């Protein structure tokens, strides 16, 4: 995990940019506390695209049935799977 003070973003932008491209996200701190994460556009699109794809797939699946689960049913199923060491699969 790469952690740097937020002042490095202002004072050493080119170095921070190169480090992000070569090593991945950088976690920035302000007054010793986590403030933000800097990542490349490619890294962001990869992460965001994965989430978007999963949400699109869920929307397509939901459109094929009228079956719906409650919040408690879904998260109860996930918790149960985690308690028994199984992959966290919702109902």
DSSP file (Angstrom, degrees, kcal/mol; ACC not computed):
  #  RESIDUE AA STRUCTURE BP1 BP2  ACC     N-H-->O    O-->H-N    N-H-->O    O-->H-N    TCO  KAPPA ALPHA  PHI   PSI    X-CA   Y-CA   Z-CA
    1    1 A X              0   0    0      0, 0.0     2,-0.7     0, 0.0    25,-0.1   0.000 360.0 360.0 360.0 126.7    0.0    0.0    0.0
    2    2 A X  E     +a   26   0A   0     23,-0.5    25,-3.3    21,-0.1     2,-0.4  -0.836 360.0 179.7 -97.8 115.2    1.5    3.3   -1.1
    3    3 A X  E     +a   27   0A   0     -2,-0.7     2,-0.3    23,-0.2    25,-0.2  -0.961   6.2 163.0-120.9 130.8    0.8    6.1    1.4
    4    4 A X  E     -a   28   0A   0     23,-2.5    25,-2.1    -2,-0.4     2,-0.1  -0.966  42.2 -95.2-141.3 156.6    1.9    9.7    1.0
    5    5 A X  E >   -a   29   0A   0     -2,-0.3     3,-1.9    23,-0.2     4,-0.4  -0.449  35.3-120.0 -70.5 148.1    1.1   13.1    2.5
    6    6 A X  T >> S+     0   0    0     23,-3.2     3,-1.3     1,-0.3     4,-0.8   0.771 109.8  71.1 -60.9 -25.7   -1.4   15.1    0.4
    7    7 A X  H 3> S+     0   0    0     22,-0.3     4,-3.1     1,-0.3     3,-0.3   0.785  85.6  67.9 -62.4 -26.0    1.2   17.9    0.1
    8    8 A X  H <> S+     0   0    0     -3,-1.9     4,-2.5     1,-0.2     8,-0.3   0.815  91.7  61.1 -62.5 -28.9    3.1   15.5   -2.3
    9    9 A X  H <4 S+     0   0    0     -3,-1.3    -1,-0.2    -4,-0.4    -2,-0.2   0.906 114.3  33.7 -64.0 -40.1    0.3   15.9   -4.8
   10   10 A X  H  < S+     0   0    0     -4,-0.8     3,-0.5    -3,-0.3    -2,-0.2   0.903 127.2  37.9 -79.3 -44.4    1.0   19.6   -5.0
   11   11 A X  H  < S+     0   0    0     -4,-3.1    -3,-0.2     1,-0.2    -2,-0.2   0.720 131.8  22.8 -85.1 -21.8    4.8   19.6   -4.5
   12   12 A X  S  X S+     0   0    0     -4,-2.5     4,-2.5    -5,-0.3     3,-0.3  -0.236  71.0 148.2-139.1  46.8    5.7   16.5   -6.5
   13   13 A X  H  > S+     0   0    0     -3,-0.5     4,-3.1     1,-0.2     5,-0.2   0.898  73.9  50.0 -54.1 -49.0    2.8   16.0   -8.9
   14   14 A X  H  > S+     0   0    0      1,-0.2     4,-2.3     2,-0.2    -1,-0.2   0.889 112.3  48.0 -60.1 -40.2    4.9   14.4  -11.7
   15   15 A X  H  > S+     0   0    0     -3,-0.3     4,-2.3     2,-0.2    -1,-0.2   0.917 113.2  47.4 -66.3 -43.9    6.4   11.9   -9.3
   16   16 A X  H  X S+     0   0    0     -4,-2.5     4,-2.4    -8,-0.3    -2,-0.2   0.923 111.7  51.3 -62.9 -44.7    3.1   11.0   -7.9
   17   17 A X  H  X S+     0   0    0     -4,-3.1     4,-2.1    -5,-0.2    -2,-0.2   0.926 111.4  46.7 -58.8 -46.4    1.6   10.6  -11.4
   18   18 A X  H  X S+     0   0    0     -4,-2.3     4,-2.1    -5,-0.2    -1,-0.2   0.896 111.2  52.0 -63.7 -40.5    4.4    8.3  -12.5
   19   19 A X  H  X>S+     0   0    0     -4,-2.3     4,-3.3     2,-0.2     5,-0.5   0.890 108.5  50.9 -63.9 -40.2    4.1    6.3   -9.3
   20   20 A X  H  X5S+     0   0    0     -4,-2.4     4,-1.8     1,-0.2    20,-0.3   0.925 111.4  48.2 -62.1 -44.8    0.4    5.8   -9.9
   21   21 A X  H  <5S+     0   0    0     -4,-2.1    -2,-0.2    -5,-0.2    -1,-0.2   0.862 121.7  34.8 -64.8 -36.2    0.9    4.6  -13.4
   22   22 A X  H  <5S+     0   0    0     -4,-2.1    -2,-0.2    -5,-0.2    -1,-0.2   0.841 133.6  20.2 -87.5 -36.0    3.7    2.2  -12.4
   23   23 A X  H  <5S-     0   0    0     -4,-3.3    -3,-0.2     1,-0.3     2,-0.2   0.521 101.1-116.2-118.7  -7.9    2.5    1.0   -9.0
   24   24 A X     << +     0   0    0     -4,-1.8    -1,-0.3    -5,-0.5    -2,-0.1  -0.590  64.5   4.3 102.2-167.6   -1.2    1.6   -8.7
   25   25 A X        -     0   0    0     -2,-0.2   -23,-0.5    -4,-0.1     2,-0.4  -0.082  57.4-147.1 -58.0 149.4   -3.3    3.8   -6.4
   26   26 A X  E     -aB   2  38A   0     12,-2.5    12,-2.9   -25,-0.1     2,-0.6  -0.979   8.1-141.8-118.3 131.0   -1.7    6.1   -3.8
   27   27 A X  E     -aB   3  37A   0    -25,-3.3   -23,-2.5    -2,-0.4     2,-0.4  -0.823  19.4-152.5 -93.3 123.3   -3.4    6.8   -0.5
   28   28 A X  E     -aB   4  36A   0      8,-3.3     7,-3.1    -2,-0.6     8,-1.3  -0.771   5.9-157.0-101.5 141.1   -3.1   10.4    0.5
   29   29 A X  E     -aB   5  34A   0    -25,-2.1   -23,-3.2    -2,-0.4     2,-0.4  -0.857   6.8-160.8-115.3 151.2   -3.1   11.6    4.1
   30   30 A X  E >  S- B   0  33A   0      3,-3.0     3,-1.6    -2,-0.3   -25,-0.0  -0.985  82.9 -13.0-130.5 120.8   -3.9   15.0    5.6
   31   31 A X  T 3  S-     0   0    0     -2,-0.4    -1,-0.1     1,-0.3     3,-0.1   0.841 131.2 -53.8  55.4  35.6   -2.6   15.7    9.1
   32   32 A X  T 3  S+     0   0    0      1,-0.2     2,-0.3     0, 0.0    -1,-0.3   0.430 118.4 104.4  85.2  -1.0   -1.9   12.0    9.5
   33   33 A X  E <  S-B   30   0A   0     -3,-1.6    -3,-3.0     1,-0.0    -1,-0.2  -0.871  81.9 -93.3-115.3 148.1   -5.4   10.8    8.6
   34   34 A X  E     +B   29   0A   0     -2,-0.3    -5,-0.3    -5,-0.2     3,-0.1  -0.314  47.3 164.9 -56.5 134.7   -6.6    9.2    5.3
   35   35 A X  E     -     0   0A   0     -7,-3.1     2,-0.3     1,-0.4    -6,-0.2   0.715  52.7 -27.3-121.1 -48.6   -7.9   11.8    3.0
   36   36 A X  E     -B   28   0A   0     -8,-1.3    -8,-3.3     2,-0.0    -1,-0.4  -0.975  48.8-116.7-163.5 171.3   -8.2   10.4   -0.6
   37   37 A X  E     -B   27   0A   0     -2,-0.3     2,-0.5   -10,-0.2   -10,-0.2  -0.973  19.2-155.2-121.5 135.2   -7.0    7.9   -3.1
   38   38 A X  E     +B   26   0A   0    -12,-2.9   -12,-2.5    -2,-0.4     2,-0.3  -0.945  24.8 159.7-110.7 128.5   -5.4    8.9   -6.4
   39   39 A X        -     0   0    0     -2,-0.5   -18,-0.1   -14,-0.2   -19,-0.1  -0.943  40.9 -93.9-142.2 164.0   -5.5    6.4   -9.2
   40   40 A X     >  -     0   0    0     -2,-0.3     4,-2.3   -20,-0.3     5,-0.2  -0.312  35.9-113.0 -73.3 161.4   -5.2    6.4  -13.0
   41   41 A X  H  > S+     0   0    0      1,-0.2     4,-2.8     2,-0.2     5,-0.2   0.874 118.9  55.0 -61.1 -37.8   -8.2    6.7  -15.3
   42   42 A X  H  > S+     0   0    0      2,-0.2     4,-2.1     1,-0.2    -1,-0.2   0.908 108.2  47.7 -63.6 -42.3   -7.6    3.1  -16.5
   43   43 A X  H  > S+     0   0    0      2,-0.2     4,-2.3     1,-0.2     5,-0.2   0.923 113.3  48.4 -63.9 -43.8   -7.7    1.8  -12.9
   44   44 A X  H  X S+     0   0    0     -4,-2.3     4,-3.2     1,-0.2     5,-0.3   0.927 111.7  48.5 -62.2 -46.1  -10.8    3.8  -12.1
   45   45 A X  H  X S+     0   0    0     -4,-2.8     4,-2.7     1,-0.2    -1,-0.2   0.865 110.2  52.8 -64.2 -35.8  -12.6    2.5  -15.3
   46   46 A X  H  X S+     0   0    0     -4,-2.1     4,-1.6    -5,-0.2    -1,-0.2   0.948 115.1  40.1 -63.7 -48.2  -11.6   -1.1  -14.5
   47   47 A X  H  X S+     0   0    0     -4,-2.3     4,-1.6     2,-0.2    -2,-0.2   0.946 120.2  44.1 -65.3 -49.2  -13.0   -0.9  -11.0
   48   48 A X  H  X S+     0   0    0     -4,-3.2     4,-2.8     1,-0.2    -2,-0.2   0.885 110.9  54.9 -65.8 -39.6  -16.1    1.1  -12.1
   49   49 A X  H  X S+     0   0    0     -4,-2.7     4,-2.7    -5,-0.3    -1,-0.2   0.872 104.9  53.7 -62.7 -37.8  -16.7   -1.1  -15.1
   50   50 A X  H  X S+     0   0    0     -4,-1.6     4,-2.0     2,-0.2    -1,-0.2   0.915 111.8  44.5 -62.6 -43.6  -16.7   -4.2  -13.0
   51   51 A X  H  X S+     0   0    0     -4,-1.6     4,-2.5     2,-0.2    -2,-0.2   0.928 113.7  49.9 -67.1 -45.3  -19.4   -2.8  -10.8
   52   52 A X  H  X S+     0   0    0     -4,-2.8     4,-2.6     1,-0.2    -2,-0.2   0.902 110.2  50.7 -60.8 -41.9  -21.4   -1.5  -13.7
   53   53 A X  H  X S+     0   0    0     -4,-2.7     4,-2.4     2,-0.2    -1,-0.2   0.913 110.6  48.8 -63.0 -42.7  -21.3   -4.9  -15.4
   54   54 A X  H  X S+     0   0    0     -4,-2.0     4,-2.2     2,-0.2    -2,-0.2   0.904 112.4  48.2 -64.4 -41.0  -22.5   -6.6  -12.3
   55   55 A X  H  X S+     0   0    0     -4,-2.5     4,-2.3     2,-0.2    -2,-0.2   0.897 111.1  50.7 -66.7 -39.7  -25.3   -4.2  -11.9
   56   56 A X  H  X S+     0   0    0     -4,-2.6     4,-2.3     2,-0.2    -2,-0.2   0.913 110.5  49.5 -62.3 -42.5  -26.3   -4.6  -15.6
   57   57 A X  H  X S+     0   0    0     -4,-2.4     4,-2.5     1,-0.2    -2,-0.2   0.902 110.4  50.4 -63.3 -41.2  -26.3   -8.3  -15.2
   58   58 A X  H  X S+     0   0    0     -4,-2.2     4,-2.6     2,-0.2    -1,-0.2   0.900 109.7  50.9 -64.3 -40.3  -28.5   -8.1  -12.1
   59   59 A X  H  X S+     0   0    0     -4,-2.3     4,-1.6     2,-0.2    -2,-0.2   0.910 110.9  48.4 -62.5 -42.6  -30.9   -5.8  -13.9
   60   60 A X  H  X S+     0   0    0     -4,-2.3     4,-0.5     2,-0.2    -2,-0.2   0.915 113.0  47.6 -63.9 -42.7  -31.1   -8.3  -16.8
   61   61 A X  H >< S+     0   0    0     -4,-2.5     3,-1.3     1,-0.2     4,-0.3   0.917 110.2  52.1 -64.9 -43.0  -31.7  -11.2  -14.4
   62   62 A X  H >< S+     0   0    0     -4,-2.6     3,-1.1     1,-0.3    -1,-0.2   0.822 102.5  60.5 -63.1 -31.0  -34.4   -9.3  -12.5
   63   63 A X  H 3< S+     0   0    0     -4,-1.6    -1,-0.3     1,-0.2    -2,-0.2   0.676  97.6  60.3 -70.8 -16.1  -36.2   -8.5  -15.8
   64   64 A X  T << S+     0   0    0     -3,-1.3     2,-0.3    -4,-0.5    -1,-0.2   0.517 111.1  29.2 -90.8  -4.4  -36.7  -12.2  -16.4
   65   65 A X    <   -     0   0    0     -3,-1.1    -1,-0.0    -4,-0.3     0, 0.0  -0.979  58.2-140.7-150.5 159.2  -38.7  -13.0  -13.2
   66   66 A X        +     0   0    0     -2,-0.3     2,-0.2     2,-0.0    -1,-0.1   0.447  67.7 118.9 -98.0  -3.0  -41.1  -11.5  -10.8
   67   67 A X        +     0   0    0     -5,-0.0     2,-0.3     1,-0.0    -2,-0.1  -0.453  41.9 180.0 -65.5 129.3  -39.4  -13.2   -7.8
   68   68 A X        -     0   0    0     -2,-0.2     2,-0.3     0, 0.0    -2,-0.0  -0.977  16.5-148.3-133.5 147.1  -38.0  -10.7   -5.4
   69   69 A X        -     0   0    0     -2,-0.3     2,-0.1     1,-0.0    -2,-0.0  -0.867  19.5-120.6-113.6 148.3  -36.1  -11.1   -2.1
   70   70 A X     >  -     0   0    0     -2,-0.3     4,-2.3     1,-0.1     5,-0.2  -0.371  29.3-107.7 -79.3 164.5  -36.2   -8.9    0.9
   71   71 A X  H  > S+     0   0    0      1,-0.2     4,-2.6     2,-0.2     5,-0.4   0.924 121.6  51.4 -55.0 -47.5  -33.1   -7.1    2.3
   72   72 A X  H  > S+     0   0    0      1,-0.2     4,-2.0     2,-0.2    -1,-0.2   0.872 108.9  50.5 -62.7 -38.1  -33.2   -9.5    5.3
   73   73 A X  H  > S+     0   0    0      2,-0.2     4,-1.9     3,-0.2    18,-0.3   0.929 113.8  44.1 -65.6 -45.2  -33.4  -12.6    3.0
   74   74 A X  H  X S+     0   0    0     -4,-2.3     4,-1.9     2,-0.2    17,-0.2   0.964 120.1  38.5 -66.0 -52.9  -30.4  -11.5    0.9
   75   75 A X  H  X S+     0   0    0     -4,-2.6     4,-2.7     1,-0.2    -1,-0.2   0.819 113.6  56.5 -73.4 -28.5  -28.1  -10.4    3.7
   76   76 A X  H  X S+     0   0    0     -4,-2.0     4,-2.4    -5,-0.4    -1,-0.2   0.911 107.9  49.1 -63.1 -41.7  -29.2  -13.3    5.9
   77   77 A X  H  X S+     0   0    0     -4,-1.9     4,-2.2    -5,-0.2    12,-0.2   0.901 112.2  47.7 -63.8 -42.1  -28.2  -15.7    3.2
   78   78 A X  H  X S+     0   0    0     -4,-1.9     4,-2.3     2,-0.2    -2,-0.2   0.935 112.2  49.0 -65.7 -45.9  -24.8  -14.0    2.8
   79   79 A X  H  X S+     0   0    0     -4,-2.7     4,-2.3     1,-0.2    -2,-0.2   0.909 110.2  51.8 -59.9 -42.3  -24.2  -13.9    6.5
   80   80 A X  H  X S+     0   0    0     -4,-2.4     4,-1.5     1,-0.2    -1,-0.2   0.919 109.8  49.2 -60.9 -44.6  -25.1  -17.6    6.8
   81   81 A X  H  <>S+     0   0    0     -4,-2.2     5,-2.7     1,-0.2    -1,-0.2   0.892 111.0  49.6 -62.2 -40.1  -22.6  -18.5    4.0
   82   82 A X  H ><5S+     0   0    0     -4,-2.3     3,-1.1     1,-0.2    -1,-0.2   0.878 107.3  54.7 -67.6 -37.1  -19.9  -16.5    5.7
   83   83 A X  H 3<5S+     0   0    0     -4,-2.3    -1,-0.2     1,-0.2    -2,-0.2   0.831 112.9  43.4 -63.8 -32.1  -20.5  -18.2    9.0
   84   84 A X  T 3<5S-     0   0    0     -4,-1.5    -1,-0.2    -5,-0.2    -2,-0.2   0.258 116.5-111.0-101.1  12.4  -20.1  -21.6    7.3
   85   85 A X  T < 5S+     0   0    0     -3,-1.1    -3,-0.2     1,-0.2     2,-0.2   0.666  72.7 133.8  72.6  16.7  -17.0  -20.7    5.3
   86   86 A X      < -     0   0    0     -5,-2.7    -1,-0.2    -6,-0.2    -2,-0.1  -0.546  69.0 -81.2 -92.8 163.9  -18.8  -20.8    1.9
   87   87 A X        -     0   0    0     -2,-0.2     2,-1.6     1,-0.1    -1,-0.1  -0.355  53.7-103.7 -57.3 142.4  -18.6  -18.2   -0.8
   88   88 A X        +     0   0    0     -7,-0.1     2,-0.5    -3,-0.1   -10,-0.1  -0.565  57.0 164.9 -75.9  92.2  -20.9  -15.3    0.0
   89   89 A X        -     0   0    0     -2,-1.6    -8,-0.2   -12,-0.2    -7,-0.0  -0.941  31.5-132.2-112.6 128.6  -23.7  -16.1   -2.4
   90   90 A X              0   0    0     -2,-0.5   -16,-0.1     1,-0.1   -15,-0.1  -0.349 360.0 360.0 -72.5 158.8  -27.1  -14.4   -2.0
   91   91 A X              0   0    0    -18,-0.3    -1,-0.1   -17,-0.2   -17,-0.1   0.519 360.0 360.0 -44.0 360.0  -30.3  -16.4   -2.1
